[in-house]
Amino acid sequence: MRFTRLAINVSFLVAVAVGLGGAQQAARQKTSPQHAEGAPAATAPQTENIPPSQADQPAPAPPAPGFMEPARVKAVAHEIWLVEYRINDLLSAVHPEKWKISNVTRNSYDQTLQTLRRTMQGMEGWRAQFESRPDSIYYGFQTYAAMNAALPRLEGMAQAAGKYENVSLGAQYGEAQNHLFDLQEALGPYIAYLLRNPDEALYVSQTNLAGCQSQLGVLLRGQGGPAKPLKNTFVEFYPKHKRDSQPASQGKEKEKPAGETEKKAEPQPKSQPPAH
């Protein structure tokens, strides 16, 4: 009986242990499911690239004083062309020959008018080249100089047109003059910017050259030996022998003039002894 009860107890404990093991395995499958054969593997966690903050990035350098974009320079050049067209239109409306002024004053205004027309033609030539090459120092300076030469003559024509032609025409001249002056003021800083860059580059190159020469002198100091005196030597110079042929006049006897004959000494008679 005891043996039977012991066997029953052992089998009961084994059944309980098997049941507990199955329950734990089912719980594991619920919490962390196993991958079946052929099932795709779990994807790795994706990483997010965080861009550096704007504070870490270097700030762009501010533009140099007077700098202008090429598009802006071309826009200013186009505005200058519009003012030129307006001024040429106003020049055709002035008739100094009809003004009631003296001939001397009329001649002066005629000369001013002709000079202004030539100035406008020259300014248009420089302006067109500067518009095609907005980075040219030469064309930019010539355009600025032509505008500077046209402004005082425009002022004189505005006063004369308002006084001798009509007030409205004089006001139109003044308006064109002010517009051209504003464009010159807008172009001036950019011309200074173009002129400043080569000057600064030349200054930097000269400074670097002077520094290199100074450092080279320091490095070579003491490497060369003391100066050695040279012995006094007598240098003999041998002239080159030239095969100069003697002139025809030399080596020949001088020819005697024609008609002149040599006088031969006549033999003197022998002296006889005196008679006794």
Secondary structure as the mmCIF struct_conf table of DSSP 4:
data_model
#
loop_
_struct_conf.conf_type_id
_struct_conf.id
_struct_conf.beg_label_comp_id
_struct_conf.beg_label_asym_id
_struct_conf.beg_label_seq_id
_struct_conf.end_label_comp_id
_struct_conf.end_label_asym_id
_struct_conf.end_label_seq_id
HELX_RH_AL_P HELX_RH_AL_P1 ARG A 2 THR A 31
BEND BEND1 SER A 32 SER A 32
HELX_LH_PP_P HELX_LH_PP_P1 PRO A 33 ALA A 36
TURN_TY1_P TURN_TY1_P1 GLU A 37 GLY A 38
HELX_LH_PP_P HELX_LH_PP_P2 ALA A 39 THR A 47
HELX_LH_PP_P HELX_LH_PP_P3 PRO A 51 SER A 53
TURN_TY1_P TURN_TY1_P2 GLN A 54 ASP A 56
BEND BEND2 GLN A 57 GLN A 57
HELX_LH_PP_P HELX_LH_PP_P4 PRO A 58 ALA A 64
TURN_TY1_P TURN_TY1_P3 PRO A 65 GLY A 66
HELX_RH_AL_P HELX_RH_AL_P2 PRO A 70 LEU A 91
TURN_TY1_P TURN_TY1_P4 SER A 92 ALA A 93
HELX_RH_3T_P HELX_RH_3T_P1 PRO A 96 LYS A 98
BEND BEND3 TRP A 99 TRP A 99
BEND BEND4 ILE A 101 ILE A 101
HELX_RH_AL_P HELX_RH_AL_P3 ASN A 103 SER A 132
TURN_TY1_P TURN_TY1_P5 PRO A 134 ASP A 135
HELX_RH_AL_P HELX_RH_AL_P4 ILE A 137 ALA A 160
HELX_RH_PI_P HELX_RH_PI_P1 ALA A 161 GLU A 165
HELX_RH_AL_P HELX_RH_AL_P5 VAL A 167 LEU A 220
TURN_TY1_P TURN_TY1_P6 ARG A 221 GLN A 223
BEND BEND5 GLY A 224 GLY A 224
HELX_LH_PP_P HELX_LH_PP_P5 GLY A 225 ASN A 232
HELX_LH_PP_P HELX_LH_PP_P6 PHE A 234 GLU A 236
HELX_LH_PP_P HELX_LH_PP_P7 PRO A 239 HIS A 241
HELX_LH_PP_P HELX_LH_PP_P8 ASP A 244 PRO A 247
TURN_TY1_P TURN_TY1_P7 ALA A 248 GLY A 251
BEND BEND6 LYS A 252 LYS A 252
HELX_LH_PP_P HELX_LH_PP_P9 GLU A 253 PRO A 257
TURN_TY1_P TURN_TY1_P8 ALA A 258 GLY A 259
HELX_LH_PP_P HELX_LH_PP_P10 GLU A 262 ALA A 275
#
